[in-house]
Amino acid sequence: MSAFVRDRNQEFEPLMIREHDEFAQMAEAFNSMASEIDHYIEDISQLNREKSMQETELNIAREIQKGFLEPSSFQNDSVEIHACMLPAKDVGGDLYDYRILNDGSVCVIVADVSGKGVSAALFTANAITMLRQYAEAGLSPCRMMYEDNNHLANHNPNMMFITTFIGIYYPETGELVYFNSGHNPPYILSDGLMEVESMCETAAGLFDDVQYTERRLKMKPGDTLFLHIDGVTEAQREDNTLFGEERLREILSGHLHQSGDEILHAVLDSVKAFSGEAEQSDDITILTLTIPEIRRYVLKLDARSDHLPIINRQISLLDLEKHAQDVLRLIAEEMFVNICNYAYADGNGHVEVITEQNRQKITLTFIDRGIPFDPTKDVLDINEYDMENESGGMGRFITFELADDYSYQYKDGKNILTMIKNGSSVEKS
């Protein structure tokens, strides 16, 4: 008995039973117990092997999910996008996606596949791969969904299905063309909170040749489209109370004029605080698309250097910290005074100064009808500049060093000079 307990690596040899007394009964009971323990240990080992395999599969599924996601943030002159997908312990089939299409429009997608595990992740990967191809081919949201549904329905032995929101935003018109099948209602955060109207459409993957209906709405600068999957509203706390749509609306209503990133994190923080110690039961997926709010000021001035204070007052209207304003004033002074001194031979002329600000950058544009001149050419090389014997050119050099980007063109009889400071270097702290 002592050897059985002490060394489990040795195969147990049952005790020999010779008599029929109490010692024989004890030996028989010990043999039975030892046999049951060996079987129990083998069962536990088998369960551990199966659990390890399941965990490996879940890790594979998570990697499949992550591998198909775009970066969590993106911005250009037209849109600002922020997104997250927080996987639950049991992997589901959530995803988000966004595309900048050839015509400059922006396609955003969120989707949720039925089921969990590797099969759901693979089904999701199949669906999103086809949707990306259809988007880049220029198909409308409904046509994208129609083609994807037919593809999935004909390759779906497990009868899984996928709910999907597809939207294409056209910056030139401000129009969002969208389609929603089975998702929680999206929202537009504008001057108020607006629920995006949706039809009750059939989820994709079950039946082929389903006809879908798309809708349209207008967005304006400063608006944010908020997309989410039911992992947000169905988040639970320990008493099984759901986070719910009403609580989500309250949070969104309190963040109408904030950035998409701030809105996203406000919702995530609220869900986390609500859930407390309860385990996350489903993936949480959110995507925000914000139309940058552009501040634009236009001045038309006589080409006189004593009008420079007017430009400085225009710069002071921008939402900038003092250092950033000082940098822009230096750029404006060098460019404006040069135009005043050299553009017009007779001393009479006008300069148009356009200032634009969004979350990404500040743009200063100077337009005049003076003598054609490209100030971006022949800028001095500071390494070869003779400080003692040369004069001139230092102002342009410093100005272009201060700018993050610049360009010049002569078009329709006008000099057009554009100076840019990126948002990261000018935004108020």
Secondary structure, 3 states (H helix, E strand, C coil): CHHHHHCCCCCCCCCCCCCCCHHHHHHHHHHHHHHHHHHHHHHHHHHHHHHHHHHHHHHHHHHHHHHCCCCCEEECCCCEEEEEEECCCCCCEEEEEEEECCCCCEEEEEEEECCCHHHHHHHHHHHHHHHHHHHHCCCCHHHHHHHHHHHHHCCCCCCCCEEEEEEEEECCCCEEEEEEECCCCCEEECCCEEECCCCCCCCECCCCCCCCCCEEEECCCCCEEEEECCCCCCCECCCCCECCHHHHHHHHHCCCCCCHHHHHHHHHHHHHHHHCCCCCCCCEEEEEEECCCCEEEEEEEECCHHHHHHHHHHHHCCCECHHHHHHHHHHHHHHHHHHHHHCCCCCCCEEEEEEEECCCEEEEEEEECCCCCCCCCCCCCHHHCCCCCCCCCHHHHHHHHHCCEEEEEEECCEEEEEEEEEHHHHECC
